[in-house]
Amino acid sequence: MTRAVFDSTVLISAFLRPGGLSDELLSLATDERFVLLLSPAIIAETWRKLLTSARLQARYHY
């Protein structure tokens, strides 16, 4: 089966823009169309950016 690695930018985009391309890619992984590989470092960077970026929080109000 095909494997893919998403970086934090793709994960953040999927979170902030439901229905966007990154969200669609994440849905394909959920539907087991390919295997999504994530490391603890990628997950940590994603959460760190979402929790500490004033710019993202101001723009997207999450």
Secondary structure, DSSP 8 states (H G I E B T S, - for coil): --EEE--HHHHHHHHHSTTSHHHHHHHHHHTTSSEEE--HHHHHHHHHHHHH-HHHHHHH--
